[in-house]
Amino acid sequence: MQNALWKMSAAAQAQAVRDGDISAVELIDSHLDRIAEVNPQVNAVTQLLAQRAREAAAQTDRRRAAGEPLGPLAGVPFTVKETTAVEGVPTTLGSARFRDLVAPADAPPVARLRAAGAVPIGHSNMPTLVLAGMHSRSELFGDTVNPWDPARTPGGSSGGDGVAVATGMAALGLGNDSGGSVRIPASFCGVAGLKPTTGRFPADHRVLGPDDPGPASQLLVTDGPLARGVVDLRLAYEALAGTDPRDPRAVPVPAYGERLPGPLKVAVVADPGGHGVHPTVRGAVATAADALRDAGYDVREVADVPRLDEALEAYHRITVTEFAPTWPAVRKLLGEGGDRYIGMTMEQTPPATAEEFMKLMGAWLSIRRSWAEFLDEYPLLLGPVFTEPPVEPGLESRDRAGRQRVGAGMRLCSVTSFVGVPGVAVPTGLTDGLPSGVQIVGRAFREDLCLAAAQEIEDRLGVLTPVDPRRHSTMGP
């Protein structure tokens, strides 16, 4: 039985621990055995917290033996991206410079998952400082490998979590997303991922000191979970939603909103902005649209999403302006070649003047208003996570053409992060041996509608993982 425990869903694992069918220690040991078997092939788990995880599991077992109630994620192991603090463990951000930066306390999302009974089992890999590119390659830990095909990137920047969840090394992953960093690795690895509404989950991203970042970093970066199935994603969502005094941005909005009159309208945009989409991705969107029609949704193809190109220009200009003063120092921390991705962005996008920046902040609000009006008519939007199948590792840092291609591929992720609305990535199947998937975008603070639609897609199209890593590429010669 123990060898099969890591294959169970997070919901089933927690139920088995609560019922006493298995011990939490057995559950953790099963995952540690899986990590020992698989991680040398994929390099997703960076700092293994084996002893800490066993101790936390033993405490869970003692609480159950004493008759105490256990949480909805009792004993469930999860990985934590190297950006996010776990008490007593270095938060390295994948950089050798920060290998000894020990966290004094859990970040709010880690604390909330712990409060629900989940157990951190390890940190997970990412691009150095989340700035070295989309591919999860860090100066400190090296490359993470896509378990479906070693010649394709697992995505990023939460790529370690995507791979850990997909291969059964953890039931849940905790990443973060400011333009696709949860949804892209979820899609490339064949799992589900949630980027919440800005302000839905409390967070504290002050890893390197006491000062908070500027407005772009405050409003764009959201922590979010990854899971093999939507039921598990929902459990993580319920645990993570809420407020915390460390984050005044987090608002006390109920996790579930009022029921909307049906059938619920879903706008379908397979090629946001009209910049091109790969046939397999277009096919995935069509397959998901058919699944939602079958579930009773009012699915309608629409011309486009609001103001995509304008939003992308504002997104890049605002972030570059905020980042430019620190770039000369930051680029020295990225390791050999790690500065190419941001370096190309800085060359192509000049910082704004103070007057221009004020106008950009006004444009940001205007674009958010346009999206709110769009989603008032269509409560849900169905579209691609990435407009190509998984690409080769490091394409975005190779040259300007690669950088532009990857930026175009993630454009719907970028714009939905910019306007702060929720999105759920969900698999649609396999194409040429690689996962395909879509995202469901919804109104602000209506993650529940996104999760419900994603569940309908999953119910009809199935779950792809856990998967054993493939040692050889599916790509032709």
C-alpha positions, 0 to 999 in steps of 0.5 A: 500500500505504501508504494501507492500512497504518493499516487493518491490525490491530495483529497484522498491522502488527507481523508485516509490520514483523518480516517486512520487508514494510513499514518501521516508518517507513512504518507510522507515516507512514501513521497520521500521514496518517490523523491529519491527515485525520481528527483535525480532524473528531473531536479525539481526538489532543491532543498529536501526537508525530510526530517522536518516533514517526518516530525510534522507528520508524527505530530499529526499522527499524535493529534489524531491519536488524541482525538483532535480534529485534523485539517482538510489537508491533513498530512498532505505534502507540498513543495514550496518555490525557492522564492517563498519563506519556510521557517528555518530554511534558506530562501535562496531564490536559486542564487548562490548569493542567498544560499544562507538566507534563512527564513525567520518565519513561514510566508503567509501562504505556507502558514495557511497550508500548514494550518490546514494540515499540509506538510512542506516537504521541500523547496522547488527549483525556479529561474535564478531570482525569477528573472533568468527566464521562463525555463526553470534553470537556477545558478544554484541548482541547475536545470529542471527537466520536463518529465514528458520530454527532456528536450522541452522546458517544464516552464516557469518560473514555478517549474520545480513545483509543476514537475514535483506535482506531475511526477508524484513527488508532492501532492501540491505545489506552492508557486507564484505568478505575475504573468504565467509563472504558475499556469505555464508550468502547470500546462507544460507539465500536465497538471492544474494551476491557479493564479488568484485574483490580486488580493485573494491570498495574503502574501509577504514577498519581502525576502531580501529586507524590510522594504516593500517593492514598488506598485508593479511588484505589489499588484502583479505577483500572486502566490498560487497552488498547483495540483494534479486535479481540480478537486485538490486545487480547490482544497488548496484555494480554500486553505489559502484564501483569507486575510493576514495582518502581514498583508493589508492587500488581502481582502475578506471576500468570501471564497464562494460568490453568489450563484449566477443565473444560467446558462453561464456565458463563456467567451472563447478566444483561441488567438488573443490579439490575433498574433497567431496560435499553434494548431494543437493549441487551437485544438485544445481550446476547441476541445475544452469549449466542447466540454463546456458546451456539454456541461451546459455552458453558453459557449460563444466565440468572440472577436478578441479580449479587450485592449491586449496590445495596449495592456502588454505595452503598459505592463512592460513599461511599468515593470521596466521603469520600476526595475531599472534603478536596481538592474545594474546591481541585480544583473551581477547576481544572476550568474553566467548568462542569467542576465540575457532574458531581462537584459533584452527586455531592458534594451527593447523597453526604455524606462518611463519618465515620471510624467509618462509613469503617471499616465501609465498608471491611469492606463492601467486602471482604464484597462482593468475597467475594460476587462471588468466590463468584458467579464460583466458580459461574459463571466468566464473566458476560455483561452490558451495558457501558451499559444504553442506546445512546450518549447525548448529550454532557454528559448527566451534567453537565446536571442531576440527572436526567441525572447519575442516568441516566448513573450507572444506565447504567454500573452494571455497570461501576462494581460490577465495578471496585469488586470488582476483577474483569476485564471485556472490552467487545466489539462485537455489531453496529450498531443504528440506525447506532450500535455495540452491545456487551456485556462479559464479566466473569470471575474475578480474574486470569482475563482469559484466559477473558474474552478467549477468550469475547470472541473467540468473540463477535467471530468470530461477529458481526464487527469494526466498525472502522475507520470514517470519521467521519460528519458528520451525526447519525443522530438524528431531528429 
